[in-house]
């Protein structure tokens, strides 16, 4: 394969990296439209700075852990094969940086700024690439064992589990360790609603993510000759299924409607290259319903104040996507085959365990060492990052 790399492949992967980079604007505006107005500027700053910290962590540590490649060679070596290795790093970096962008939505409005940057460095530098190396670079013999035991590797074409489930399950302990926003629940446990502050911004974020997702999925082929129209159409069908089910079950709520396509796209990433389009539609539909049900459950009954619902959206829908690849990727359901439901279940479960342990260690450690939550007065008064109050960047 290395000998077949062309300038077209470099451009193909570079365009994919740019499309996924643009998705970070989607993460930002989705959060901006959901949080209260006083916290909007903080959300924008946080997503931008998190991406930069992620780049440093992945460049110096994470990419080497996942793929055994470092960037300490001469420029001449780095630009061999038109610099394909560099644009591949850029592309995979945008995936890695999605982890703190996902977490950001869950911990919004009460997390301290600097500890979150430290968490970003640790997660992108160590936790995420550990599982990335297992799933996408066959580390520690896990894939070989799955192949021997169940006749198929764990299959995750574009990151339902590697990216999204990891992000959502890392966020869950962070959200729990932080606790709910002040005033979110009354003393008798009743929910105090904080409606989205700006529906147009929320919708803009959802649209940016939806469009960029076609780079996320299609460009995961990482070579021009690997382009598949099946991936594109499956992504389309999944977002449609997720949106329509979220519309019905969410009773026309615009927050559910605009998260519906994201739920479907999260779920279809893993099997988008092997499912029949009808399987992708079903995968997205289940994900849309799963998000509405789980978001309502966490907020109303479990009293988990996950602001954007990142554990339901990314954690649960991502895990469903890993399983769905083993169901709808099977030839008996019109898929291309080459997958095993057992391998998918084990690989998905392993990703969840690593994410949970990583989230507890990172956020639990930071909570003990420096604290991760704003003081009550900071939460209400120090969150406004207006241009006249730049020093308050330390808080949401």
Secondary structure, DSSP 8 states (H G I E B T S, - for coil): -GGG--HHHHHHHHHHHHHHHHHHHHHHHHHHHHS-GGGHHHHHHHHHHHHHHHHHHIIIIIHHHHHS--S-S-HHHHTGGGGHHHHHHHHHHHHHTHHHHHHHHHSTTTBBHHHHHHHHHHIIIIIHHHHHHHHHH-GGGHHHHHHHHHSS----SS-IIIIIIHHHHHHHHHHHHH---TTSB-TT--B-----S-HHHHHHHHHHHHHHHHHHHHGGG-SGGG--HHHHHHHHHHHHHHHHHHHHHTTT-HHHHHHHHHHHHHHHTTTTTTS-HHHHHHHHHHHHHHHHHHHHIIIIIS----TT-HIIIIIIHHHHHHHHHHHHTSGGGT------HHHHHHHHHHHHHHHHHHHHHHHHHHHHHT--B--HHHHHHS----TT-GGGGGB-
